[in-house]
Amino acid sequence: MEQSNREIAVAVGLMRMARSLLDREGQTHGAARLQQAIDTTLEERPLAPGEEVEPGQACLIAGIPLGGSPDGASITYLDATAKSLRR
């Protein structure tokens, strides 16, 4: 997966997690706005099958300091680590 697609997949996963938290707390307007943002993002840049990131994984990826690597090497490493943990 290209780095830019990976970042979009992580962003969409984070928005899905936030939407679910808002739904759980009865914040329907905020959840609806996030759903609109998700739909708009995926309309502009659709993700291929297998490129989506589960909301929990997105939180993990975003929550771990990635060392500011401009080439995305840290995200690639974290991605490989997450895949090996799922096995």
Rosetta blueprint (number, residue, H / E / L):
1 M L
2 E L
3 Q H
4 S H
5 N H
6 R H
7 E H
8 I H
9 A H
10 V H
11 A H
12 V H
13 G H
14 L H
15 M H
16 R H
17 M H
18 A H
19 R H
20 S H
21 L H
22 L H
23 D H
24 R H
25 E L
26 G L
27 Q L
28 T H
29 H H
30 G H
31 A H
32 A H
33 R H
34 L H
35 Q H
36 Q H
37 A H
38 I H
39 D H
40 T H
41 T H
42 L H
43 E H
44 E H
45 R L
46 P L
47 L L
48 A L
49 P L
50 G L
51 E L
52 E L
53 V L
54 E L
55 P H
56 G H
57 Q H
58 A H
59 C H
60 L H
61 I H
62 A H
63 G H
64 I L
65 P L
66 L L
67 G L
68 G L
69 S L
70 P L
71 D L
72 G L
73 A H
74 S H
75 I H
76 T H
77 Y H
78 L H
79 D H
80 A H
81 T H
82 A H
83 K H
84 S H
85 L H
86 R H
87 R L
